[in-house]
Amino acid sequence: MKIRPLHDRVLVQRIEEEEKTKGGIIIPDTAREKPQQGKIIAVGPGRIDEKGNRVPMNVKEGDRILFGKYAGSEIEIDDEQYLIMREDDILGVIEG
């Protein structure tokens, strides 16, 4: 299935964190927090401003991003978990 976000929304796949701490302690699934990093899978065309002009998105497909703990809505596509969120919910882009 292919999905195309509307307006200023993006489709994000979470990037799973390591199961071990730096000290070698294994963290069980029940104690692990959901990751707040993701990879953008699809990007909408951008929002429309008050004058009717389209404002282009500042992110693109493939960008690694940081987002808030409760940002976006969780959806499932082809047995894969994704988030769909507004561009405003993105805190930053991870470069390098």
N, C-alpha and C positions, 0 to 999 in steps of 0.2 A: 504494500500500500504506500502511496506517495501522498504527502501532506504539504500544503503551502500555507504558512501563516498569513493572516490578514493584517493590514495596517502596520503598526509598530511592534508587532509580536515576533518572537523568535522561538524556534523549537530547539531544545537543549537536551543533550544526553549527559547524565552525571558521569564524572570521572571518579571511579572508586579509589579510595585511599588504601594505603598499606594496612595489612592485618596485624602487623607487628609494630611495636614502638621502637625507637632508636636503641633502647636498652635490651631489645629482644623479647619483650613480653608480648604474647599473643592476645589480641583483643577479641572477645567473643562478639558475635553478631548482635546480641541483645544489648551490649554496652556501647556499641559503636554508633556515633552520630552520622546522619546522612551527610555526604560530602557537599561542600558549598562551591565546588568547582565543576565546570562542565565544558563540553565542546558544542558549538553551535552547528546544528545539522541543517536548518533551513531558516531563511530570513524573509520577513514580509517586505513589501515595497516601501514602507514608511508612512508616517502619519500625514494628515492634511491639516495645515494651519488655518488660522482664522480667515485669511485672504483666499483660501482655496488652493494654495500651492502645496505640492508634495514636498515634505521635508525628508531627505534621504537618511538612511540608517547609518550609524557610526560604526556598526559591527558588520562582519561578513561571515559566510559559511566557513567553518574550519577554525575560527577564533576560539581560544581557550579563555573562559571568563570566570569571574567571581560573582556570586550573587548571595543575597540574604538567605538566612536559614528558612524562612517561611515564604520565599518568593515563588511565584508561579503556581500553576495548577498541574498536578500529576496526571498523565494520560498513559495508556498502554496501546502500542501499535505493534502488531505481529509478535506478541509475547515479549516485547521490549518496553522498558519503562523510560518515559521522557517527561520533560517539563515544558510547558508552554508559558511564556512570560512576556511582559512588555519590556521594551528597551529600557525604560526608566528603572526597572528592577535590577538591572545589571550594575554592579558596583565598579567593575574594572575589567580590563583585558590583560591577560598574562602574556607578556612578550618575551621571546627568546627561549 
